[in-house]
Amino acid sequence: MDNRTFTNRIIVLDTETTGLSPQDGHRIIEIGCVEMVKRRITGKRFHVYINPDRLIDAGAIAVHGISNEFLDDKPRFEQVLDDFLAFIKDAELVIHNAPFDVGFINHELSLLNKSLGKVEDYCKVFDSLAYARKKHPSQRNSLDALCKRYGVDNSQRGLHGALLDAEILAEVFLLMSGGQSSLLDNINTEGSKSTEKTAKYLHIDRQALKIINCTDEELTLHEEILSTIQKTSGQCLWPRTTSNDR
């Protein structure tokens, strides 16, 4: 499991394509991105449909419902590239089954200019499917299965859509990684042990400790974390604050 620390800015990303493999000449036809900063969905999104200059496989149309005719007047990948790279640059991409989407994006970049490099040159990539499989071994971990497990409403997901799926994954991922102060901060701490061997005591004659009250923003974040714990575990041991507690 990845033990790096996530950046403050997370981009949850999904794509739709003309088929299953870029090696067979398939292309990206939709990109959807949702921004999160410090575990909060900011409302900033990046969403485009793309003309792939080729026909979409019938099997792919059955999955996402995007027709060839719909894409006729849409921009090509090179026309949206600068805005796309600006949106994801220096962020941490969270993608369900990341090798699929990253493979397609890197293929698009290679078709335009070999010097553009790969998406990994612009940002980090985290595979939420691989994480879900380690968190829930021997269980189904598709996005729909995770929605059911974490109580996320996916009733609008009759067909796949890049932006809708990114929005749903953002909610699922916040719940799946609940309890962390930042997304998967120091995620691989299961085996860590404290190096402290003796208890430390404060002297009885010490000066009184200064009380620093939390800010409204910190209190709101605290409430959100408690709600997440309650929703995922069904039992939160910490009491919720009330208006009298402020």
MOQUI-V197838 format. One record per residue. N is the residue number from 1. PHI is phi in radians with two decimals (NA if undefined). OMEGA is omega in whole degrees, 0 to 359 (* if undefined). BURIAL is 1 if it has 9 or more other C-alpha atoms within 8 Angstrom, else 0. Layout:
[[N & PHI & OMEGA & BURIAL] [N & PHI & OMEGA & BURIAL]]
//
This chain:
[[1 & NA & 181 & 0] [2 & -1.14 & 182 & 0] [3 & -1.95 & 179 & 1] [4 & -1.37 & 178 & 0] [5 & -1.60 & 179 & 0] [6 & -1.23 & 173 & 1] [7 & -1.24 & 178 & 0] [8 & -1.16 & 185 & 0] [9 & -1.82 & 181 & 1] [10 & -2.00 & 173 & 1] [11 & -2.06 & 175 & 1] [12 & -1.53 & 191 & 1] [13 & -2.24 & 172 & 1] [14 & -2.56 & 177 & 1] [15 & -2.30 & 166 & 1] [16 & -2.11 & 188 & 1] [17 & -2.39 & 179 & 1] [18 & -1.37 & 182 & 1] [19 & -3.03 & 191 & 1] [20 & -1.59 & 188 & 0] [21 & -2.47 & 175 & 0] [22 & -1.16 & 178 & 1] [23 & -1.14 & 176 & 0] [24 & -1.67 & 177 & 0] [25 & 1.52 & 181 & 0] [26 & -1.38 & 189 & 1] [27 & -2.29 & 175 & 1] [28 & -1.38 & 177 & 1] [29 & -2.12 & 178 & 1] [30 & -2.70 & 174 & 1] [31 & -2.23 & 176 & 1] [32 & -2.26 & 181 & 1] [33 & -2.32 & 177 & 1] [34 & -2.20 & 182 & 1] [35 & -1.62 & 170 & 1] [36 & -2.23 & 176 & 1] [37 & -2.24 & 181 & 1] [38 & 0.92 & 176 & 0] [39 & 1.17 & 178 & 0] [40 & -2.15 & 175 & 0] [41 & -1.30 & 189 & 1] [42 & -1.45 & 186 & 0] [43 & 1.68 & 177 & 0] [44 & -1.41 & 182 & 0] [45 & -2.38 & 171 & 0] [46 & -2.19 & 183 & 1] [47 & -2.56 & 178 & 1] [48 & -2.50 & 165 & 0] [49 & -1.76 & 188 & 1] [50 & -2.29 & 174 & 1] [51 & -1.35 & 185 & 1] [52 & -1.53 & 183 & 1] [53 & 1.02 & 173 & 0] [54 & -2.85 & 181 & 0] [55 & -1.38 & 178 & 0] [56 & -1.58 & 176 & 1] [57 & -1.08 & 179 & 0] [58 & -1.04 & 179 & 0] [59 & -1.12 & 179 & 0] [60 & -1.23 & 178 & 1] [61 & -1.06 & 179 & 1] [62 & -1.13 & 180 & 0] [63 & -1.45 & 186 & 0] [64 & -1.89 & 175 & 1] [65 & 1.30 & 180 & 1] [66 & -1.55 & 184 & 0] [67 & -1.65 & 176 & 0] [68 & -1.08 & 182 & 0] [69 & -1.10 & 181 & 0] [70 & -1.07 & 185 & 0] [71 & -1.58 & 185 & 1] [72 & -0.98 & 184 & 0] [73 & -1.77 & 181 & 0] [74 & -1.51 & 182 & 1] [75 & -1.19 & 173 & 1] [76 & -1.41 & 182 & 1] [77 & -1.02 & 182 & 1] [78 & -1.11 & 180 & 0] [79 & -1.35 & 180 & 0] [80 & -1.86 & 188 & 1] [81 & -1.02 & 185 & 0] [82 & -1.06 & 180 & 0] [83 & -1.15 & 180 & 0] [84 & -1.13 & 181 & 1] [85 & -1.13 & 178 & 1] [86 & -1.13 & 182 & 0] [87 & -1.28 & 185 & 0] [88 & -1.66 & 188 & 1] [89 & -1.01 & 176 & 0] [90 & 1.16 & 177 & 0] [91 & -1.71 & 174 & 1] [92 & -1.94 & 179 & 1] [93 & -1.42 & 172 & 1] [94 & -1.91 & 186 & 1] [95 & -2.36 & 177 & 1] [96 & -1.49 & 189 & 1] [97 & 1.18 & 186 & 1] [98 & -0.99 & 181 & 1] [99 & -0.97 & 179 & 0] [100 & -1.14 & 184 & 0] [101 & -1.18 & 181 & 1] [102 & -1.12 & 178 & 1] [103 & -1.04 & 179 & 1] [104 & -1.19 & 180 & 1] [105 & -1.09 & 180 & 1] [106 & -1.12 & 177 & 1] [107 & -1.12 & 178 & 1] [108 & -1.07 & 179 & 1] [109 & -1.10 & 182 & 1] [110 & -1.19 & 179 & 1] [111 & -1.19 & 183 & 0] [112 & -1.48 & 186 & 0] [113 & -2.92 & 181 & 0] [114 & -1.06 & 182 & 0] [115 & -1.32 & 179 & 0] [116 & -1.21 & 179 & 0] [117 & 1.34 & 182 & 1] [118 & -2.11 & 181 & 1] [119 & -1.06 & 179 & 1] [120 & -1.16 & 176 & 0] [121 & -1.36 & 183 & 0] [122 & -1.85 & 183 & 1] [123 & -2.83 & 175 & 1] [124 & -1.45 & 181 & 1] [125 & -2.28 & 177 & 1] [126 & -2.19 & 182 & 1] [127 & -1.62 & 182 & 1] [128 & -1.22 & 177 & 1] [129 & -1.20 & 178 & 1] [130 & -1.07 & 178 & 0] [131 & -1.13 & 180 & 1] [132 & -1.10 & 180 & 1] [133 & -1.14 & 177 & 1] [134 & -1.36 & 180 & 0] [135 & -1.34 & 182 & 0] [136 & -2.24 & 182 & 0] [137 & -1.13 & 177 & 0] [138 & 1.10 & 176 & 0] [139 & -2.21 & 176 & 0] [140 & -1.25 & 183 & 0] [141 & -2.28 & 171 & 1] [142 & -1.14 & 180 & 0] [143 & -1.08 & 178 & 0] [144 & -1.11 & 179 & 0] [145 & -1.12 & 179 & 1] [146 & -1.20 & 176 & 1] [147 & -1.02 & 179 & 1] [148 & -1.12 & 183 & 1] [149 & -1.16 & 185 & 0] [150 & -1.82 & 175 & 1] [151 & 1.24 & 179 & 0] [152 & -1.65 & 181 & 1] [153 & -1.26 & 176 & 0] [154 & -2.12 & 185 & 0] [155 & -1.13 & 180 & 0] [156 & -1.46 & 186 & 0] [157 & -1.58 & 175 & 1] [158 & -1.15 & 174 & 0] [159 & -2.17 & 177 & 0] [160 & -1.24 & 174 & 1] [161 & -2.62 & 188 & 1] [162 & -1.06 & 182 & 1] [163 & -1.24 & 179 & 1] [164 & -1.06 & 181 & 1] [165 & -1.15 & 177 & 1] [166 & -1.16 & 179 & 1] [167 & -1.13 & 179 & 1] [168 & -1.16 & 180 & 1] [169 & -1.08 & 178 & 1] [170 & -1.04 & 179 & 1] [171 & -1.15 & 180 & 1] [172 & -1.07 & 184 & 1] [173 & -1.18 & 176 & 1] [174 & -1.07 & 179 & 1] [175 & -1.26 & 183 & 1] [176 & -1.15 & 180 & 0] [177 & -1.85 & 183 & 1] [178 & -1.04 & 178 & 1] [179 & 1.72 & 177 & 0] [180 & -1.59 & 178 & 0] [181 & -1.24 & 170 & 0] [182 & -2.46 & 189 & 1] [183 & -0.93 & 175 & 1] [184 & 0.90 & 180 & 1] [185 & -1.13 & 182 & 1] [186 & 0.89 & 191 & 0] [187 & -1.15 & 187 & 1] [188 & -1.66 & 183 & 0] [189 & -1.93 & 186 & 0] [190 & -1.01 & 185 & 0] [191 & -1.69 & 184 & 0] [192 & -1.30 & 179 & 0] [193 & -2.26 & 179 & 0] [194 & -1.21 & 177 & 0] [195 & -1.56 & 180 & 0] [196 & -1.34 & 184 & 0] [197 & -1.86 & 182 & 0] [198 & -2.28 & 178 & 0] [199 & -1.30 & 177 & 0] [200 & -1.97 & 182 & 0] [201 & -2.11 & 176 & 0] [202 & -1.52 & 182 & 0] [203 & -1.20 & 184 & 0] [204 & -1.12 & 182 & 0] [205 & -1.61 & 182 & 0] [206 & -1.13 & 175 & 0] [207 & -1.21 & 179 & 0] [208 & -1.08 & 180 & 0] [209 & -1.26 & 178 & 0] [210 & -1.33 & 179 & 0] [211 & -1.60 & 178 & 0] [212 & -1.95 & 181 & 0] [213 & -1.30 & 179 & 0] [214 & -1.29 & 177 & 0] [215 & -1.43 & 176 & 0] [216 & -1.05 & 179 & 0] [217 & -1.14 & 178 & 0] [218 & -1.15 & 179 & 0] [219 & -1.14 & 178 & 1] [220 & -1.09 & 178 & 0] [221 & -1.09 & 177 & 0] [222 & -1.05 & 179 & 0] [223 & -1.11 & 180 & 1] [224 & -1.14 & 179 & 0] [225 & -1.15 & 178 & 1] [226 & -1.08 & 178 & 1] [227 & -1.11 & 179 & 0] [228 & -1.11 & 179 & 1] [229 & -1.08 & 180 & 1] [230 & -1.10 & 184 & 1] [231 & -1.25 & 184 & 1] [232 & -1.48 & 184 & 0] [233 & -1.80 & 182 & 0] [234 & 1.43 & 180 & 0] [235 & -2.65 & 177 & 0] [236 & -1.88 & 184 & 1] [237 & -1.40 & 181 & 0] [238 & -1.61 & 181 & 0] [239 & -1.22 & 175 & 0] [240 & -1.31 & 177 & 0] [241 & -1.34 & 176 & 0] [242 & -2.12 & 180 & 0] [243 & -1.06 & 180 & 0] [244 & -1.30 & 181 & 0] [245 & -1.44 & 185 & 0] [246 & -1.28 & * & 0]]
//
